[in-house]
Amino acid sequence: MKIDKLGLLILGLLTAASGVLVLQLITGSPPVNNPNYMPITNKVLKKAAFIVAYRDYRDQEYFIPKEIFEKAGVSVVTASSQNGIAVGVDGGEAAVDLLLSALRGSDYDAIVFIGGPGAIKYLDVADSYRVAKEAIIGRKVLGAICVAPIILANGGILDGKKATVWSGPMNKTAIDLIRAGGATYVEAAVISDGLIVTGNGPDASEEFAKKIVEMIKKQ
């Protein structure tokens, strides 16, 4: 069978390409001087679910952690009690990706309850307790910030755990409520106990988010 010069050239290129791919698969190293190199990776992307009040979540506690998570390569879905657009205290808007009733805590690397005045009104419900328990059973990271640790306490999640929560100079009700749920209150911006992370309010948003990301990366 005759093979012309063009055929030989094409055959040579295909053989070279096959050799490069095999080398890449074996070593995981980029071929030298190949501008078209695309790394092959089996890296599994991490994902988190943020649970927000449909109205009056604390904007800072949602948007700052979301940005930190996404920059760290952790994808974020937003869950709430209703479909549509959740609106924060300061007017920020968050598209709801998933109903709280459909959320499964074990499906994500982290479950995060966002605080704000609407958190207790909209989220202190049986579905929240269920999701939190699913996260714990599945050995996932569970976070709550501002007044949201009250939800975990009411769901029996903080029994025997150290935790922090929002409080004001003249209002210690939230502290009393998490203590009633069995938690040991710690006066700090952010506290972690096992796989549970709690933050005490908007000013703790950055530290809170970075701690959770750190824990996700270790899983």
C-alpha positions as CSV (number, residue, x, y, z in Angstrom):
1,M,0.0,0.0,0.0
2,K,1.4,3.4,-1.0
3,I,1.4,6.3,1.5
4,D,2.2,9.7,0.1
5,K,4.1,12.5,1.9
6,L,0.9,14.1,3.2
7,G,-0.2,10.8,4.7
8,L,3.1,10.3,6.3
9,L,3.0,13.8,7.8
10,I,-0.5,13.2,9.3
11,L,0.5,9.8,10.6
12,G,3.5,11.3,12.3
13,L,1.5,14.1,13.9
14,L,-1.1,11.7,15.2
15,T,1.6,9.4,16.7
16,A,3.2,12.4,18.4
17,A,-0.1,13.6,19.9
18,S,-0.8,10.1,21.2
19,G,2.6,9.9,22.8
20,V,2.1,13.3,24.5
21,L,-1.3,12.3,25.9
22,V,0.0,9.0,27.2
23,L,2.9,10.9,28.9
24,Q,0.5,13.4,30.4
25,L,-1.8,10.6,31.7
26,I,1.2,8.7,33.3
27,T,3.0,11.7,34.8
28,G,0.4,14.4,35.1
29,S,3.1,16.8,33.9
30,P,2.7,19.3,31.1
31,P,4.5,18.6,27.9
32,V,7.5,20.9,27.2
33,N,6.8,23.9,25.0
34,N,3.2,23.0,24.2
35,P,1.1,26.1,24.2
36,N,-2.1,24.0,23.7
37,Y,-1.5,22.0,26.9
38,M,-4.7,21.4,28.9
39,P,-4.1,19.7,32.3
40,I,-6.0,16.5,33.1
41,T,-7.3,16.6,36.6
42,N,-9.5,14.4,38.8
43,K,-9.9,17.2,41.3
44,V,-13.4,17.2,42.9
45,L,-14.9,20.6,43.3
46,K,-16.3,21.6,46.7
47,K,-19.7,23.0,47.2
48,A,-21.7,24.7,49.9
49,A,-25.3,25.7,50.5
50,F,-26.1,29.1,52.1
51,I,-29.5,29.2,53.8
52,V,-31.0,32.7,53.9
53,A,-34.2,34.3,55.1
54,Y,-36.5,35.2,52.2
55,R,-36.7,38.6,53.7
56,D,-34.3,40.5,56.0
57,Y,-31.2,38.4,55.9
58,R,-28.0,40.3,56.9
59,D,-26.4,41.3,53.6
60,Q,-22.8,41.4,54.9
61,E,-23.1,37.9,56.2
62,Y,-24.2,36.6,52.9
63,F,-22.2,38.5,50.3
64,I,-18.8,38.5,52.0
65,P,-18.7,34.8,52.7
66,K,-20.1,34.0,49.2
67,E,-17.2,35.9,47.6
68,I,-14.6,34.3,49.8
69,F,-16.0,30.8,49.1
70,E,-16.1,31.3,45.4
71,K,-12.6,32.8,45.2
72,A,-11.4,29.7,47.1
73,G,-13.1,27.5,44.4
74,V,-16.1,26.5,46.5
75,S,-19.4,26.8,44.6
76,V,-22.3,28.2,46.4
77,V,-26.0,27.6,46.0
78,T,-28.6,29.7,47.9
79,A,-31.6,28.1,49.6
80,S,-34.6,29.7,51.2
81,S,-38.1,29.1,52.3
82,Q,-39.5,30.5,49.0
83,N,-38.5,30.6,45.4
84,G,-37.6,33.9,43.7
85,I,-35.4,36.7,45.0
86,A,-34.4,36.9,48.7
87,V,-33.9,40.5,49.9
88,G,-31.5,41.5,52.6
89,V,-31.9,44.2,55.3
90,D,-29.8,46.6,53.2
91,G,-31.6,45.8,50.0
92,G,-29.2,43.2,48.6
93,E,-30.8,40.6,46.3
94,A,-30.0,36.9,46.2
95,A,-31.5,34.5,43.7
96,V,-32.9,31.4,45.4
97,D,-31.5,28.3,43.7
98,L,-33.2,25.8,45.9
99,L,-36.1,25.5,48.3
100,L,-35.1,24.7,51.9
101,S,-37.6,21.8,51.9
102,A,-35.7,20.2,49.0
103,L,-32.2,20.8,50.4
104,R,-30.3,17.8,51.7
105,G,-27.5,18.5,54.2
106,S,-25.4,15.6,53.2
107,D,-25.2,16.7,49.5
108,Y,-22.8,19.6,50.3
109,D,-19.4,20.0,51.8
110,A,-20.8,22.8,54.0
111,I,-24.2,24.1,55.1
112,V,-24.2,27.7,56.2
113,F,-27.1,29.5,58.0
114,I,-27.0,33.3,57.4
115,G,-28.2,35.6,60.1
116,G,-30.2,38.8,60.2
117,P,-33.5,39.8,61.7
118,G,-35.5,37.6,59.3
119,A,-33.5,34.4,60.2
120,I,-35.6,33.3,63.1
121,K,-38.9,34.3,61.5
122,Y,-38.2,32.4,58.3
123,L,-35.7,29.7,59.2
124,D,-36.4,28.5,62.7
125,V,-38.4,25.6,61.3
126,A,-38.3,21.8,61.1
127,D,-36.6,21.7,57.7
128,S,-33.7,23.7,59.0
129,Y,-33.2,21.3,61.9
130,R,-33.4,18.4,59.5
131,V,-30.8,19.9,57.1
132,A,-28.4,20.7,60.0
133,K,-28.7,17.1,61.4
134,E,-28.1,15.7,57.9
135,A,-24.9,17.7,57.7
136,I,-23.7,16.5,61.0
137,I,-24.5,12.9,60.3
138,G,-22.8,13.2,57.0
139,R,-19.7,14.7,58.6
140,K,-20.1,18.0,56.7
141,V,-19.1,21.4,58.0
142,L,-22.0,23.3,59.6
143,G,-21.9,27.1,60.0
144,A,-24.3,29.7,61.5
145,I,-23.7,33.4,62.0
146,C,-25.3,36.2,63.9
147,V,-28.6,35.0,65.4
148,A,-28.6,31.9,63.3
149,P,-26.9,29.7,66.0
150,I,-30.3,30.0,67.8
151,I,-31.7,27.8,65.0
152,L,-29.0,25.2,65.6
153,A,-29.7,25.3,69.3
154,N,-33.4,24.9,68.9
155,G,-32.7,21.9,66.6
156,G,-30.7,20.2,69.3
157,I,-27.4,20.6,67.3
158,L,-25.5,22.7,69.8
159,D,-26.0,20.4,72.8
160,G,-22.6,20.0,74.5
161,K,-20.9,22.3,72.0
162,K,-19.0,25.6,72.4
163,A,-20.6,28.4,70.3
164,T,-21.0,32.1,69.9
165,V,-24.0,34.2,68.9
166,W,-25.0,37.8,68.3
167,S,-25.8,39.9,71.4
168,G,-26.2,43.5,72.2
169,P,-25.2,45.6,75.3
170,M,-28.8,45.5,76.5
171,N,-30.0,42.3,74.8
172,K,-28.6,38.9,75.9
173,T,-31.6,36.9,74.8
174,A,-29.7,35.1,72.1
175,I,-27.1,33.9,74.5
176,D,-29.8,32.6,76.9
177,L,-31.4,30.7,74.0
178,I,-28.3,28.9,72.8
179,R,-27.5,28.0,76.5
180,A,-31.0,26.7,76.8
181,G,-30.2,24.4,73.8
182,G,-27.2,23.0,75.7
183,A,-24.5,25.2,74.2
184,T,-21.6,26.6,76.2
185,Y,-21.5,30.3,75.2
186,V,-18.0,31.7,74.3
187,E,-17.6,35.5,73.9
188,A,-15.6,35.5,70.6
189,A,-16.1,36.5,67.0
190,V,-15.8,33.0,65.7
191,I,-15.8,29.6,67.5
192,S,-15.4,26.2,66.0
193,D,-16.2,23.0,67.8
194,G,-15.7,19.8,65.8
195,L,-17.3,20.5,62.4
196,I,-19.6,23.3,63.7
197,V,-18.6,26.9,63.2
198,T,-20.5,29.9,64.7
199,G,-19.9,33.6,64.2
200,N,-21.3,36.5,66.3
201,G,-22.4,38.9,63.6
202,P,-21.6,41.0,60.5
203,D,-18.1,42.0,61.6
204,A,-17.1,38.4,61.9
205,S,-18.2,37.6,58.3
206,E,-14.7,37.4,56.8
207,E,-13.2,35.3,59.6
208,F,-16.2,33.1,59.7
209,A,-16.1,32.4,56.0
210,K,-12.3,31.7,56.0
211,K,-12.6,29.3,58.9
212,I,-15.3,27.3,57.1
213,V,-13.3,27.2,53.8
214,E,-10.2,26.0,55.7
215,M,-12.2,23.2,57.2
216,I,-13.8,22.3,53.8
217,K,-10.3,22.1,52.2
218,K,-9.2,19.6,54.9
219,Q,-12.1,17.2,54.2
